[in-house]
């Protein structure tokens, strides 16, 4: 297995000799591929993918889902190899003139299977729930050894007067994005979504506390205000939408236009392969993709399932 820090190969015997560390640079290894199903290099690749090689702030949940996708793919590939090998073995055995040849193929088959990594602690179902606990454990273990400057671990928005004034000066009061979770607000603020789209971002728990009430007062003065809602596909997400539309603190009684970006049942084609169908979290999407989809939805005044593919296509840098 290669070291994620220096890239040098470290056989299992050498890793054990150096206390599960790289014999070259002494950097600790996080995974055991035979148990975890992924190598350190694979997790580093997932971190690069989620962070856009350090371009985006991201959450632990977003990385967890990316590891789930990779674990599921690895599991499916393994099963495909097994079924193909069995089928191939049956065909050859039927045509083999000698029983000895069949034995040879059986031995080869066993050696191939024995070299494939096995994911322990995983149930049989091939969806995100079947590998979620393992992926979450891998994420926690990874960041204990490999911290990342773009990982969101605490609120980014400071309550200082300077930060508050700077924020208010970079947005307009013609539209607002309201997110179900405070962490989603931090995600967008950290990635300067409000700057690129001149769109204030608030959380359903009146977050950020230092600007929420003031921002709402200014927004409600605009008769052409557009309110964009972003939430999980869940009962809590549905209740969040009702709260924003009906509570007086928010927009209850106000004549404003609501655009429910998602996630909703109509968006299920975007996440059906990664859930049981009864719920889905925004963390399913890679940061660049989520930014791009929200930006396209705001620009076109449309929910996720209706935005054009061209408008949402630029998921490489997140701003199209």
N, C-alpha and C positions, 0 to 999 in steps of 0.2 A: 504494500500500500504506500502511496506517495504522501509525503508530508505537505500539508496545506501551506506551510510557512516558507519552506525552501524549495519544495518541489522534488526533493530527492526521494528515491525509492527506499523503503525500509521494510524488509521481509519480517514476517511474524516473529521469527527467532530473535532478530535484533531488537525489535520493539520490546519484547519481553525482557531482554537483557538490560535495556536502559530504562526500565520502569515505565513502559508504554510511552516513551518519548522518542523523538527522532534521534538517531545516533549521530547525525551531522550537526544539527542546530539546537538540539535538546528541547524543541517545542513539543508540548504534550499532544498526544493523539486523543481525539474525542470518541471515535466510533470503533466498533469491531464489526466489520462487514458481515461476518458469518452470523452475527446476532442481530445487528441493526438494519442490515440490508442496504446501507449506504456508506460510502467512504467519506473521509474528511474532505477530499477534493470535490466530491459530489455536493456536499453541503456548502462549501465555499462557492461553487458554481451557482447554487440556488440563491445564496446571499447576493452575488453579483447580479443575478437576474432580477431579483426583487428590488434592489437598490439602484438598478441601472448603472452598475459599476460606480457607485458612490454619488449618483446624481440626485436620488430621491431620499427623503425621509420615509421610513417604513415602520410597520408595527410587527411585533412578534407573531401576531395572528396571520399576517400576510405571508410571512416566511413559513409558518406552520402549514398553511394550505399549499404552498409551493412544494414543500417536502412531501405532503400527502400525494400530490400529483405524481411526483417522481417515484414514490414507493409503489403506488398503484400501477404505474407504467412498468416498473421493474417486475412486479408480481405477474402482470399480464404477459410480459415477454417470457418470463420463466415458464408459465403454464403453456404458452404457445410452443416453446422449445420441447417441452415434455410431450405434448400431444403429437407434434410433428415427428419426434424421435420414435414414439410408439408406432405411429402409422408407417414410418419408413422401415422400422424393424420388422413389422408384420409382412410387408411386401417382400422384403429381402429374404426373410425366413421361408416364405411360401415358395420362392423361386430357387432357394439355395439347394444345390444337389446333395450337399452333405450337412449332417447335423452339426458338425464341428464349426462350420461357418456361422451358423445361427448362434452358437455359444460365443464366438468372437464378437458378434454384434451386441450381444447382451452385455458383455464385459465393457465394451466401448460406451454403451448407453449408460451403464452404472457410473462409469468414471466421469462422464459429462455431467450427469445430475449431481454427483457428489461435489463437483467444483462450483456449482451455482450457489450464490449466496441465499441463505434462507432467512426470512424475516420472522423472528420468533414473536410471540405474544400477539399475533395478528389473527382476528377472526376470519371466517371464510368469505364474507361479503366483500366485493371489490368496489366499494365506494369510500368516500372520505372518512366516514365514521370508523371503518375497519382498521385504519392506520392512524387515526387522529391522536391517540394516546402516545404511540411511539414517536410520531412527528413532534408532538409537543415536548416530550422528554428530550429529544435530540436538540431542539431549539434551545432549551434551558441549559443543557450541557455545553452546547457550542458557545453561547455567549458568556458563560463563566470563564472560558479560556480565551475566547476570541471576541472581545468587545468591538462594537462598531459605532462610529461617530454619528451615523444617520439613523440609528435605532431609536425610536420614540419610547422613552422610559418615564418621562415626566412632562407636565404641561409646558408648552413652549411660550405661551403668551404671558408676558410679564405685566404686572398691574401698575407699572410706573406711569406717571403723567406723560412722559416723553413717548413711551411706546403706544399709549392710548391715542395721543394726537397724531402720531405718524400713521397709525392704522386708519384713523378716520379720514386722513388726507389722501389715502391711496385707493379709496373705494367711492362708488357712486351710490345714490339712494334710489335708483330706478329698479333694482332687483336685489334679492338676497337669497343666499343658499342656507337652509336650515337643516342641520344633520341630527339624526337621532342620538348619536353618541358623541360625547365630548372629545374622545380620542380621534374621531373622524375629523372634527374641527381642527385639532392640532395637526393632523396629517396634512390638511389642505393649507393651513397657515404656514406650516414649516416648508411646504413646497411652493409657497408664494402664489397660490391659486388666486387669492384675492387681488394681488397686484396685476397678474396677467389678464384677468377678466374683469377688473374693476368691480368686483362683487363681494360685498361683506359676507362673512360666514359666521353663523351662530349655532349654538347647540341647544337641543331641546330642554336641557336643564338650566336655561338662562345663562349660558356660557359663551364667551368669557364674561364673568361677573362684572368686571370693571367697565365694560362698554355696552352690555346687552340692553339695559333699559334706555340709555341715551340713544343707541342705534335704532331701537324700535320706534321711539318718538319721532325721529327724523324720517324713518321709512314710511310711517303712517301718514305723513303729510303729503306724500306723492300719490295722486289719484290714479296714476298709471303703473303702480307698483306691481312687479311680478315676484311671486314667492315660490322658490324652487325647494322641493322637499326630497331628502335623501335618507333612506332607512333600509333596514334589513327586511327580508321577506319572512315575517313572523307576526304573531299576534301583538307583540310589543310594538312592532313597526306600524301596524294598523292603528293602534291606540295613539301612537305618536302623531300620526297624521291628523286624527280627530282632535287632539289637543291643540295643535297649531292652528287649525281652522276654526275652532270653536271657543277656546278660552279667551277671555277679555284681555289678559296680559299679552297675548299674542295677537291674533288677527280676528278674533270673534267679533262679529258685527261690522267688520271692515269690508268695503267693496274693493277687493284686490283679486288678481288673477293667480290661481294656484296651478303649478305644474309639478305633478308628482313624478319625479325622475325615476324612482325605483328604490328598492326592488319590489316588484309586484308579480302577481301570477302571470301576467302577460309577458314578463321578462324571463319566464322559466327556461326558455331555450338557451339562455346565456349561462345557466348554472345547473341544469338538470342532471348532468353527468357527475356533479360533485356533491350532490345532496340526496337525501331520501325523498325530497319533493315537498316536504311539509314546512321547511324553513331554509333560509340561506342568508349568509352574512356578507356584508360588503367586502370583508377581508378576503373573500374568494378571489378578487381581482388583483392583478399586479398593480402596483402604484401608478406606473405610466399609463396603463389601460384605464384605470379608474379616473385619473385626471383627464385623460383625453375624452372619455365618454361623458363626463360631467360638463366639460367645456363645450362639447358639441351640443349637448342637451340644452345648455343655457343659451348658446348662440342661435339655435334653431327653435327654442321654446317648445321642446318636445321631450317626452320620456325616452328612456333608453331603447325600448323596443321599436321606436319610430324614427330614430335619428338615422341619417343616411350613412352608408358604409364609408363614403368618402370623408365625411366630416369626422368620423370616429377612427379613421384608419391610422392616424399618426400616434401609435402607442409606443413608439421608440423613445421619444423625448417627452411625451405627455402634453405638449402644447401645440395644437394644430390650428 
